[in-house]
Amino acid sequence: MNDPKHIRLVITVPQAAAAMTAAALEAYCVAVSAFELDPGGDWIIEAIATTLPDPEALTTSLALVEAVSGVSVPLPTVESLPDIDWLAENRKASFLSAPSGSSFAPVIQMPCHPQVPLY
């Protein structure tokens, strides 16, 4: 089996630990995103790595977050991402043609405002 090119790590933490957890994952990952699930509540931290982080080092980093924040921080769930050309997938799904006078203009589909033309 081939090693995955990208690995996704996901942790849900209370607000008090969100920023520190994201910062801790930055040491091991090429991209980190944080999303608030409920105002003032839990946050989901998603990170993408190109190699599997050293489990002992990651555990130590998250234990430090626990010690400083005073809240429990679980270990992340880890999954291999499929080897997909995400740029090509995005272009297929997000850029549709829409009539604009005598030509066609790209339209970006957004979750809140589907098919909003960019003029």
Steps between C-alpha positions, in 0.01 A plus 500: 500500500631847410551765765235771477609839369277683746367415844208673671496546877182617675445600863194652667591715799340761726547865408761544774735257323421575134774752417768308690398169341516654153842647580623163630394325179675761283833348603403171331273607214505705181152645554282552808141627512277571798120518489267602781219246532285706739556858619708476817505121474713234339731550205609247242865520401592339168857464385668358191843337523726351235644247745349334803604701807710322759235370745715562809585858399139578410376354830753715687393814312133439573576423867666842520183657353300319770730624775485862385130516405371291788268298275521148363636473145447162329736346251396575142327261269732426211408403145678473167368730232454364150752606238275744311576803286300738719547794265344307212217381726435855614487626143249231404272565796533873563532677168191475284424704192228762512384729221648849523403709200651343191744278693506275803634602840620263772265449792626393840270280706508598864316314775298809598460652156499234227574616149585861576666650189824691548492802270 
